[in-house]
């Protein structure tokens, strides 16, 4: 899995918004962690790029940390 840091992730509503958007995308395997302020996606460039584009559209900055 590739892990994206999402510093602005701050509440359950944020998690729900991100999960809903990712569910409707090509990213089929993901995990959103409010505690760690991260979004993990499957280990491919397409999923990472798609997830980061979706996060940006939702107003969240993200950076790959692993």
mmCIF file of the N, C-alpha and C atoms, coordinates in Angstrom:
data_MODEL
# 
_entry.id   MODEL 
# 
loop_
_atom_site.group_PDB 
_atom_site.id 
_atom_site.type_symbol 
_atom_site.label_atom_id 
_atom_site.label_alt_id 
_atom_site.label_comp_id 
_atom_site.label_asym_id 
_atom_site.label_entity_id 
_atom_site.label_seq_id 
_atom_site.pdbx_PDB_ins_code 
_atom_site.Cartn_x 
_atom_site.Cartn_y 
_atom_site.Cartn_z 
_atom_site.occupancy 
_atom_site.B_iso_or_equiv 
_atom_site.pdbx_formal_charge 
_atom_site.auth_seq_id 
_atom_site.auth_comp_id 
_atom_site.auth_asym_id 
_atom_site.auth_atom_id 
_atom_site.pdbx_PDB_model_num 
ATOM 1   N N  . UNK A 1 1  ? 0.840   -1.181 0.000   1.00 0.00 ? 1  UNK A N  1 
ATOM 2   C CA . UNK A 1 1  ? 0.000   0.000  0.000   1.00 0.00 ? 1  UNK A CA 1 
ATOM 3   C C  . UNK A 1 1  ? 0.887   1.246  0.000   1.00 0.00 ? 1  UNK A C  1 
ATOM 4   N N  . UNK A 1 2  ? 0.402   2.267  -0.666  1.00 0.00 ? 2  UNK A N  1 
ATOM 5   C CA . UNK A 1 2  ? 1.068   3.572  -0.631  1.00 0.00 ? 2  UNK A CA 1 
ATOM 6   C C  . UNK A 1 2  ? 0.309   4.438  0.364   1.00 0.00 ? 2  UNK A C  1 
ATOM 7   N N  . UNK A 1 3  ? 1.058   5.146  1.182   1.00 0.00 ? 3  UNK A N  1 
ATOM 8   C CA . UNK A 1 3  ? 0.450   5.945  2.245   1.00 0.00 ? 3  UNK A CA 1 
ATOM 9   C C  . UNK A 1 3  ? 0.613   7.428  1.924   1.00 0.00 ? 3  UNK A C  1 
ATOM 10  N N  . UNK A 1 4  ? -0.517  8.132  1.965   1.00 0.00 ? 4  UNK A N  1 
ATOM 11  C CA . UNK A 1 4  ? -0.529  9.565  1.722   1.00 0.00 ? 4  UNK A CA 1 
ATOM 12  C C  . UNK A 1 4  ? -0.830  10.294 3.025   1.00 0.00 ? 4  UNK A C  1 
ATOM 13  N N  . UNK A 1 5  ? -0.009  11.246 3.377   1.00 0.00 ? 5  UNK A N  1 
ATOM 14  C CA . UNK A 1 5  ? -0.266  12.088 4.537   1.00 0.00 ? 5  UNK A CA 1 
ATOM 15  C C  . UNK A 1 5  ? -1.290  13.148 4.133   1.00 0.00 ? 5  UNK A C  1 
ATOM 16  N N  . UNK A 1 6  ? -2.327  13.305 4.976   1.00 0.00 ? 6  UNK A N  1 
ATOM 17  C CA . UNK A 1 6  ? -3.382  14.288 4.716   1.00 0.00 ? 6  UNK A CA 1 
ATOM 18  C C  . UNK A 1 6  ? -3.559  15.111 5.998   1.00 0.00 ? 6  UNK A C  1 
ATOM 19  N N  . UNK A 1 7  ? -2.719  16.135 6.183   1.00 0.00 ? 7  UNK A N  1 
ATOM 20  C CA . UNK A 1 7  ? -2.706  16.890 7.446   1.00 0.00 ? 7  UNK A CA 1 
ATOM 21  C C  . UNK A 1 7  ? -4.039  17.527 7.836   1.00 0.00 ? 7  UNK A C  1 
ATOM 22  N N  . UNK A 1 8  ? -4.859  17.900 6.856   1.00 0.00 ? 8  UNK A N  1 
ATOM 23  C CA . UNK A 1 8  ? -6.130  18.569 7.166   1.00 0.00 ? 8  UNK A CA 1 
ATOM 24  C C  . UNK A 1 8  ? -7.237  17.603 7.577   1.00 0.00 ? 8  UNK A C  1 
ATOM 25  N N  . UNK A 1 9  ? -6.968  16.314 7.559   1.00 0.00 ? 9  UNK A N  1 
ATOM 26  C CA . UNK A 1 9  ? -7.961  15.307 7.947   1.00 0.00 ? 9  UNK A CA 1 
ATOM 27  C C  . UNK A 1 9  ? -8.220  15.449 9.438   1.00 0.00 ? 9  UNK A C  1 
ATOM 28  N N  . UNK A 1 10 ? -9.430  15.931 9.801   1.00 0.00 ? 10 UNK A N  1 
ATOM 29  C CA . UNK A 1 10 ? -9.613  16.316 11.204  1.00 0.00 ? 10 UNK A CA 1 
ATOM 30  C C  . UNK A 1 10 ? -10.885 15.800 11.864  1.00 0.00 ? 10 UNK A C  1 
ATOM 31  N N  . UNK A 1 11 ? -11.790 15.150 11.116  1.00 0.00 ? 11 UNK A N  1 
ATOM 32  C CA . UNK A 1 11 ? -13.041 14.729 11.739  1.00 0.00 ? 11 UNK A CA 1 
ATOM 33  C C  . UNK A 1 11 ? -13.671 13.571 10.971  1.00 0.00 ? 11 UNK A C  1 
ATOM 34  N N  . UNK A 1 12 ? -14.633 12.901 11.582  1.00 0.00 ? 12 UNK A N  1 
ATOM 35  C CA . UNK A 1 12 ? -15.310 11.794 10.896  1.00 0.00 ? 12 UNK A CA 1 
ATOM 36  C C  . UNK A 1 12 ? -16.011 12.220 9.602   1.00 0.00 ? 12 UNK A C  1 
ATOM 37  N N  . UNK A 1 13 ? -16.466 13.460 9.530   1.00 0.00 ? 13 UNK A N  1 
ATOM 38  C CA . UNK A 1 13 ? -17.093 13.939 8.293   1.00 0.00 ? 13 UNK A CA 1 
ATOM 39  C C  . UNK A 1 13 ? -16.088 13.990 7.149   1.00 0.00 ? 13 UNK A C  1 
ATOM 40  N N  . UNK A 1 14 ? -14.856 14.388 7.456   1.00 0.00 ? 14 UNK A N  1 
ATOM 41  C CA . UNK A 1 14 ? -13.799 14.398 6.441   1.00 0.00 ? 14 UNK A CA 1 
ATOM 42  C C  . UNK A 1 14 ? -13.551 12.976 5.934   1.00 0.00 ? 14 UNK A C  1 
ATOM 43  N N  . UNK A 1 15 ? -13.469 12.035 6.867   1.00 0.00 ? 15 UNK A N  1 
ATOM 44  C CA . UNK A 1 15 ? -13.242 10.639 6.508   1.00 0.00 ? 15 UNK A CA 1 
ATOM 45  C C  . UNK A 1 15 ? -14.362 10.151 5.590   1.00 0.00 ? 15 UNK A C  1 
ATOM 46  N N  . UNK A 1 16 ? -15.604 10.425 5.955   1.00 0.00 ? 16 UNK A N  1 
ATOM 47  C CA . UNK A 1 16 ? -16.751 9.981  5.163   1.00 0.00 ? 16 UNK A CA 1 
ATOM 48  C C  . UNK A 1 16 ? -16.728 10.588 3.761   1.00 0.00 ? 16 UNK A C  1 
ATOM 49  N N  . UNK A 1 17 ? -16.381 11.868 3.671   1.00 0.00 ? 17 UNK A N  1 
ATOM 50  C CA . UNK A 1 17 ? -16.325 12.557 2.378   1.00 0.00 ? 17 UNK A CA 1 
ATOM 51  C C  . UNK A 1 17 ? -15.265 11.912 1.479   1.00 0.00 ? 17 UNK A C  1 
ATOM 52  N N  . UNK A 1 18 ? -14.103 11.632 2.043   1.00 0.00 ? 18 UNK A N  1 
ATOM 53  C CA . UNK A 1 18 ? -13.013 11.018 1.276   1.00 0.00 ? 18 UNK A CA 1 
ATOM 54  C C  . UNK A 1 18 ? -13.388 9.591  0.869   1.00 0.00 ? 18 UNK A C  1 
ATOM 55  N N  . UNK A 1 19 ? -13.927 8.814  1.806   1.00 0.00 ? 19 UNK A N  1 
ATOM 56  C CA . UNK A 1 19 ? -14.307 7.434  1.498   1.00 0.00 ? 19 UNK A CA 1 
ATOM 57  C C  . UNK A 1 19 ? -15.350 7.388  0.387   1.00 0.00 ? 19 UNK A C  1 
ATOM 58  N N  . UNK A 1 20 ? -16.331 8.247  0.438   1.00 0.00 ? 20 UNK A N  1 
ATOM 59  C CA . UNK A 1 20 ? -17.377 8.285  -0.586  1.00 0.00 ? 20 UNK A CA 1 
ATOM 60  C C  . UNK A 1 20 ? -16.789 8.599  -1.956  1.00 0.00 ? 20 UNK A C  1 
ATOM 61  N N  . UNK A 1 21 ? -15.901 9.581  -2.022  1.00 0.00 ? 21 UNK A N  1 
ATOM 62  C CA . UNK A 1 21 ? -15.291 9.960  -3.297  1.00 0.00 ? 21 UNK A CA 1 
ATOM 63  C C  . UNK A 1 21 ? -14.400 8.845  -3.845  1.00 0.00 ? 21 UNK A C  1 
ATOM 64  N N  . UNK A 1 22 ? -13.632 8.200  -2.977  1.00 0.00 ? 22 UNK A N  1 
ATOM 65  C CA . UNK A 1 22 ? -12.754 7.122  -3.435  1.00 0.00 ? 22 UNK A CA 1 
ATOM 66  C C  . UNK A 1 22 ? -13.557 5.898  -3.873  1.00 0.00 ? 22 UNK A C  1 
ATOM 67  N N  . UNK A 1 23 ? -14.679 5.637  -3.183  1.00 0.00 ? 23 UNK A N  1 
ATOM 68  C CA . UNK A 1 23 ? -15.540 4.502  -3.543  1.00 0.00 ? 23 UNK A CA 1 
ATOM 69  C C  . UNK A 1 23 ? -16.044 4.607  -4.974  1.00 0.00 ? 23 UNK A C  1 
ATOM 70  N N  . UNK A 1 24 ? -16.279 5.823  -5.431  1.00 0.00 ? 24 UNK A N  1 
ATOM 71  C CA . UNK A 1 24 ? -16.808 6.057  -6.764  1.00 0.00 ? 24 UNK A CA 1 
ATOM 72  C C  . UNK A 1 24 ? -15.717 6.194  -7.822  1.00 0.00 ? 24 UNK A C  1 
ATOM 73  N N  . UNK A 1 25 ? -14.483 5.858  -7.488  1.00 0.00 ? 25 UNK A N  1 
ATOM 74  C CA . UNK A 1 25 ? -13.356 6.028  -8.411  1.00 0.00 ? 25 UNK A CA 1 
ATOM 75  C C  . UNK A 1 25 ? -12.762 4.664  -8.784  1.00 0.00 ? 25 UNK A C  1 
ATOM 76  N N  . UNK A 1 26 ? -11.657 4.715  -9.520  1.00 0.00 ? 26 UNK A N  1 
ATOM 77  C CA . UNK A 1 26 ? -10.955 3.481  -9.897  1.00 0.00 ? 26 UNK A CA 1 
ATOM 78  C C  . UNK A 1 26 ? -10.166 2.899  -8.729  1.00 0.00 ? 26 UNK A C  1 
ATOM 79  N N  . UNK A 1 27 ? -10.042 3.639  -7.644  1.00 0.00 ? 27 UNK A N  1 
ATOM 80  C CA . UNK A 1 27 ? -9.303  3.167  -6.468  1.00 0.00 ? 27 UNK A CA 1 
ATOM 81  C C  . UNK A 1 27 ? -10.215 2.212  -5.700  1.00 0.00 ? 27 UNK A C  1 
ATOM 82  N N  . UNK A 1 28 ? -9.927  0.920  -5.771  1.00 0.00 ? 28 UNK A N  1 
ATOM 83  C CA . UNK A 1 28 ? -10.799 -0.076 -5.152  1.00 0.00 ? 28 UNK A CA 1 
ATOM 84  C C  . UNK A 1 28 ? -10.333 -0.504 -3.763  1.00 0.00 ? 28 UNK A C  1 
ATOM 85  N N  . UNK A 1 29 ? -9.065  -0.387 -3.492  1.00 0.00 ? 29 UNK A N  1 
ATOM 86  C CA . UNK A 1 29 ? -8.533  -0.780 -2.185  1.00 0.00 ? 29 UNK A CA 1 
ATOM 87  C C  . UNK A 1 29 ? -7.915  0.447  -1.520  1.00 0.00 ? 29 UNK A C  1 
ATOM 88  N N  . UNK A 1 30 ? -8.549  0.882  -0.447  1.00 0.00 ? 30 UNK A N  1 
ATOM 89  C CA . UNK A 1 30 ? -8.044  2.062  0.259   1.00 0.00 ? 30 UNK A CA 1 
ATOM 90  C C  . UNK A 1 30 ? -8.452  1.982  1.722   1.00 0.00 ? 30 UNK A C  1 
ATOM 91  N N  . UNK A 1 31 ? -7.754  2.787  2.530   1.00 0.00 ? 31 UNK A N  1 
ATOM 92  C CA . UNK A 1 31 ? -8.066  2.901  3.951   1.00 0.00 ? 31 UNK A CA 1 
ATOM 93  C C  . UNK A 1 31 ? -7.804  4.338  4.376   1.00 0.00 ? 31 UNK A C  1 
ATOM 94  N N  . UNK A 1 32 ? -8.775  4.922  5.056   1.00 0.00 ? 32 UNK A N  1 
ATOM 95  C CA . UNK A 1 32 ? -8.638  6.286  5.550   1.00 0.00 ? 32 UNK A CA 1 
ATOM 96  C C  . UNK A 1 32 ? -8.486  6.218  7.067   1.00 0.00 ? 32 UNK A C  1 
ATOM 97  N N  . UNK A 1 33 ? -7.415  6.798  7.600   1.00 0.00 ? 33 UNK A N  1 
ATOM 98  C CA . UNK A 1 33 ? -7.162  6.774  9.040   1.00 0.00 ? 33 UNK A CA 1 
ATOM 99  C C  . UNK A 1 33 ? -7.216  8.192  9.594   1.00 0.00 ? 33 UNK A C  1 
ATOM 100 N N  . UNK A 1 34 ? -8.245  8.452  10.387  1.00 0.00 ? 34 UNK A N  1 
ATOM 101 C CA . UNK A 1 34 ? -8.356  9.755  11.049  1.00 0.00 ? 34 UNK A CA 1 
ATOM 102 C C  . UNK A 1 34 ? -7.254  9.910  12.086  1.00 0.00 ? 34 UNK A C  1 
ATOM 103 N N  . UNK A 1 35 ? -6.977  8.846  12.823  1.00 0.00 ? 35 UNK A N  1 
ATOM 104 C CA . UNK A 1 35 ? -5.958  8.886  13.874  1.00 0.00 ? 35 UNK A CA 1 
ATOM 105 C C  . UNK A 1 35 ? -4.581  9.242  13.321  1.00 0.00 ? 35 UNK A C  1 
ATOM 106 N N  . UNK A 1 36 ? -4.220  8.636  12.187  1.00 0.00 ? 36 UNK A N  1 
ATOM 107 C CA . UNK A 1 36 ? -2.896  8.881  11.595  1.00 0.00 ? 36 UNK A CA 1 
ATOM 108 C C  . UNK A 1 36 ? -2.892  10.005 10.567  1.00 0.00 ? 36 UNK A C  1 
ATOM 109 N N  . UNK A 1 37 ? -4.096  10.502 10.225  1.00 0.00 ? 37 UNK A N  1 
ATOM 110 C CA . UNK A 1 37 ? -4.241  11.536 9.192   1.00 0.00 ? 37 UNK A CA 1 
ATOM 111 C C  . UNK A 1 37 ? -3.616  11.073 7.881   1.00 0.00 ? 37 UNK A C  1 
ATOM 112 N N  . UNK A 1 38 ? -4.005  9.849  7.477   1.00 0.00 ? 38 UNK A N  1 
ATOM 113 C CA . UNK A 1 38 ? -3.471  9.260  6.254   1.00 0.00 ? 38 UNK A CA 1 
ATOM 114 C C  . UNK A 1 38 ? -4.569  8.619  5.419   1.00 0.00 ? 38 UNK A C  1 
ATOM 115 N N  . UNK A 1 39 ? -4.252  8.471  4.142   1.00 0.00 ? 39 UNK A N  1 
ATOM 116 C CA . UNK A 1 39 ? -5.061  7.680  3.225   1.00 0.00 ? 39 UNK A CA 1 
ATOM 117 C C  . UNK A 1 39 ? -4.097  6.695  2.571   1.00 0.00 ? 39 UNK A C  1 
ATOM 118 N N  . UNK A 1 40 ? -4.395  5.409  2.692   1.00 0.00 ? 40 UNK A N  1 
ATOM 119 C CA . UNK A 1 40 ? -3.578  4.370  2.074   1.00 0.00 ? 40 UNK A CA 1 
ATOM 120 C C  . UNK A 1 40 ? -4.323  3.828  0.866   1.00 0.00 ? 40 UNK A C  1 
ATOM 121 N N  . UNK A 1 41 ? -3.606  3.657  -0.237  1.00 0.00 ? 41 UNK A N  1 
ATOM 122 C CA . UNK A 1 41 ? -4.202  3.125  -1.461  1.00 0.00 ? 41 UNK A CA 1 
ATOM 123 C C  . UNK A 1 41 ? -3.331  1.994  -1.989  1.00 0.00 ? 41 UNK A C  1 
ATOM 124 N N  . UNK A 1 42 ? -3.907  1.195  -2.913  1.00 0.00 ? 42 UNK A N  1 
ATOM 125 C CA . UNK A 1 42 ? -3.138  0.084  -3.471  1.00 0.00 ? 42 UNK A CA 1 
ATOM 126 C C  . UNK A 1 42 ? -1.852  0.592  -4.116  1.00 0.00 ? 42 UNK A C  1 
ATOM 127 N N  . UNK A 1 43 ? -0.921  -0.298 -4.272  1.00 0.00 ? 43 UNK A N  1 
ATOM 128 C CA . UNK A 1 43 ? 0.448   0.059  -4.643  1.00 0.00 ? 43 UNK A CA 1 
ATOM 129 C C  . UNK A 1 43 ? 0.623   0.196  -6.152  1.00 0.00 ? 43 UNK A C  1 
ATOM 130 N N  . UNK A 1 44 ? -0.027  1.198  -6.740  1.00 0.00 ? 44 UNK A N  1 
ATOM 131 C CA . UNK A 1 44 ? 0.186   1.467  -8.167  1.00 0.00 ? 44 UNK A CA 1 
ATOM 132 C C  . UNK A 1 44 ? 0.103   2.973  -8.415  1.00 0.00 ? 44 UNK A C  1 
ATOM 133 N N  . UNK A 1 45 ? 0.782   3.417  -9.459  1.00 0.00 ? 45 UNK A N  1 
ATOM 134 C CA . UNK A 1 45 ? 0.821   4.844  -9.769  1.00 0.00 ? 45 UNK A CA 1 
ATOM 135 C C  . UNK A 1 45 ? -0.561  5.414  -10.050 1.00 0.00 ? 45 UNK A C  1 
ATOM 136 N N  . UNK A 1 46 ? -1.383  4.665  -10.779 1.00 0.00 ? 46 UNK A N  1 
ATOM 137 C CA . UNK A 1 46 ? -2.716  5.157  -11.147 1.00 0.00 ? 46 UNK A CA 1 
ATOM 138 C C  . UNK A 1 46 ? -3.565  5.427  -9.919  1.00 0.00 ? 46 UNK A C  1 
ATOM 139 N N  . UNK A 1 47 ? -3.564  4.497  -8.974  1.00 0.00 ? 47 UNK A N  1 
ATOM 140 C CA . UNK A 1 47 ? -4.371  4.678  -7.762  1.00 0.00 ? 47 UNK A CA 1 
ATOM 141 C C  . UNK A 1 47 ? -3.866  5.856  -6.940  1.00 0.00 ? 47 UNK A C  1 
ATOM 142 N N  . UNK A 1 48 ? -2.554  5.976  -6.809  1.00 0.00 ? 48 UNK A N  1 
ATOM 143 C CA . UNK A 1 48 ? -1.999  7.093  -6.046  1.00 0.00 ? 48 UNK A CA 1 
ATOM 144 C C  . UNK A 1 48 ? -2.365  8.414  -6.702  1.00 0.00 ? 48 UNK A C  1 
ATOM 145 N N  . UNK A 1 49 ? -2.163  8.519  -8.002  1.00 0.00 ? 49 UNK A N  1 
ATOM 146 C CA . UNK A 1 49 ? -2.455  9.767  -8.712  1.00 0.00 ? 49 UNK A CA 1 
ATOM 147 C C  . UNK A 1 49 ? -3.942  10.108 -8.636  1.00 0.00 ? 49 UNK A C  1 
ATOM 148 N N  . UNK A 1 50 ? -4.791  9.094  -8.797  1.00 0.00 ? 50 UNK A N  1 
ATOM 149 C CA . UNK A 1 50 ? -6.234  9.312  -8.726  1.00 0.00 ? 50 UNK A CA 1 
ATOM 150 C C  . UNK A 1 50 ? -6.632  9.778  -7.336  1.00 0.00 ? 50 UNK A C  1 
ATOM 151 N N  . UNK A 1 51 ? -6.111  9.101  -6.312  1.00 0.00 ? 51 UNK A N  1 
ATOM 152 C CA . UNK A 1 51 ? -6.442  9.470  -4.931  1.00 0.00 ? 51 UNK A CA 1 
ATOM 153 C C  . UNK A 1 51 ? -5.993  10.898 -4.634  1.00 0.00 ? 51 UNK A C  1 
ATOM 154 N N  . UNK A 1 52 ? -4.800  11.268 -5.061  1.00 0.00 ? 52 UNK A N  1 
ATOM 155 C CA . UNK A 1 52 ? -4.312  12.616 -4.798  1.00 0.00 ? 52 UNK A CA 1 
ATOM 156 C C  . UNK A 1 52 ? -5.140  13.662 -5.552  1.00 0.00 ? 52 UNK A C  1 
ATOM 157 N N  . UNK A 1 53 ? -5.580  13.346 -6.761  1.00 0.00 ? 53 UNK A N  1 
ATOM 158 C CA . UNK A 1 53 ? -6.425  14.275 -7.512  1.00 0.00 ? 53 UNK A CA 1 
ATOM 159 C C  . UNK A 1 53 ? -7.778  14.446 -6.815  1.00 0.00 ? 53 UNK A C  1 
ATOM 160 N N  . UNK A 1 54 ? -8.345  13.344 -6.322  1.00 0.00 ? 54 UNK A N  1 
ATOM 161 C CA . UNK A 1 54 ? -9.621  13.408 -5.610  1.00 0.00 ? 54 UNK A CA 1 
ATOM 162 C C  . UNK A 1 54 ? -9.467  14.213 -4.325  1.00 0.00 ? 54 UNK A C  1 
ATOM 163 N N  . UNK A 1 55 ? -8.404  13.955 -3.578  1.00 0.00 ? 55 UNK A N  1 
ATOM 164 C CA . UNK A 1 55 ? -8.172  14.701 -2.346  1.00 0.00 ? 55 UNK A CA 1 
ATOM 165 C C  . UNK A 1 55 ? -8.054  16.195 -2.637  1.00 0.00 ? 55 UNK A C  1 
ATOM 166 N N  . UNK A 1 56 ? -7.341  16.539 -3.706  1.00 0.00 ? 56 UNK A N  1 
ATOM 167 C CA . UNK A 1 56 ? -7.180  17.957 -4.072  1.00 0.00 ? 56 UNK A CA 1 
ATOM 168 C C  . UNK A 1 56 ? -8.536  18.581 -4.413  1.00 0.00 ? 56 UNK A C  1 
ATOM 169 N N  . UNK A 1 57 ? -9.360  17.853 -5.170  1.00 0.00 ? 57 UNK A N  1 
ATOM 170 C CA . UNK A 1 57 ? -10.703 18.352 -5.510  1.00 0.00 ? 57 UNK A CA 1 
ATOM 171 C C  . UNK A 1 57 ? -11.543 18.598 -4.255  1.00 0.00 ? 57 UNK A C  1 
ATOM 172 N N  . UNK A 1 58 ? -11.333 17.768 -3.237  1.00 0.00 ? 58 UNK A N  1 
ATOM 173 C CA . UNK A 1 58 ? -12.075 17.907 -1.986  1.00 0.00 ? 58 UNK A CA 1 
ATOM 174 C C  . UNK A 1 58 ? -11.483 18.971 -1.066  1.00 0.00 ? 58 UNK A C  1 
ATOM 175 N N  . UNK A 1 59 ? -10.318 19.520 -1.446  1.00 0.00 ? 59 UNK A N  1 
ATOM 176 C CA . UNK A 1 59 ? -9.702  20.583 -0.656  1.00 0.00 ? 59 UNK A CA 1 
ATOM 177 C C  . UNK A 1 59 ? -8.651  20.111 0.330   1.00 0.00 ? 59 UNK A C  1 
ATOM 178 N N  . UNK A 1 60 ? -8.155  18.878 0.143   1.00 0.00 ? 60 UNK A N  1 
ATOM 179 C CA . UNK A 1 60 ? -7.134  18.330 1.039   1.00 0.00 ? 60 UNK A CA 1 
ATOM 180 C C  . UNK A 1 60 ? -5.797  18.235 0.315   1.00 0.00 ? 60 UNK A C  1 
ATOM 181 N N  . UNK A 1 61 ? -4.753  18.761 0.941   1.00 0.00 ? 61 UNK A N  1 
ATOM 182 C CA . UNK A 1 61 ? -3.402  18.564 0.434   1.00 0.00 ? 61 UNK A CA 1 
ATOM 183 C C  . UNK A 1 61 ? -2.949  17.174 0.858   1.00 0.00 ? 61 UNK A C  1 
ATOM 184 N N  . UNK A 1 62 ? -2.112  16.537 0.019   1.00 0.00 ? 62 UNK A N  1 
ATOM 185 C CA . UNK A 1 62 ? -1.598  15.223 0.388   1.00 0.00 ? 62 UNK A CA 1 
ATOM 186 C C  . UNK A 1 62 ? -0.184  15.063 -0.133  1.00 0.00 ? 62 UNK A C  1 
ATOM 187 N N  . UNK A 1 63 ? 0.552   14.200 0.535   1.00 0.00 ? 63 UNK A N  1 
ATOM 188 C CA . UNK A 1 63 ? 1.933   13.917 0.162   1.00 0.00 ? 63 UNK A CA 1 
ATOM 189 C C  . UNK A 1 63 ? 2.207   12.458 0.462   1.00 0.00 ? 63 UNK A C  1 
ATOM 190 N N  . UNK A 1 64 ? 2.856   11.767 -0.470  1.00 0.00 ? 64 UNK A N  1 
ATOM 191 C CA . UNK A 1 64 ? 3.196   10.364 -0.242  1.00 0.00 ? 64 UNK A CA 1 
ATOM 192 C C  . UNK A 1 64 ? 4.286   10.283 0.813   1.00 0.00 ? 64 UNK A C  1 
ATOM 193 N N  . UNK A 1 65 ? 4.057   9.443  1.834   1.00 0.00 ? 65 UNK A N  1 
ATOM 194 C CA . UNK A 1 65 ? 5.056   9.276  2.886   1.00 0.00 ? 65 UNK A CA 1 
ATOM 195 C C  . UNK A 1 65 ? 5.621   7.859  2.915   1.00 0.00 ? 65 UNK A C  1 
ATOM 196 N N  . UNK A 1 66 ? 4.993   6.936  2.215   1.00 0.00 ? 66 UNK A N  1 
ATOM 197 C CA . UNK A 1 66 ? 5.580   5.584  2.059   1.00 0.00 ? 66 UNK A CA 1 
ATOM 198 C C  . UNK A 1 66 ? 4.873   4.837  0.969   1.00 0.00 ? 66 UNK A C  1 
# 
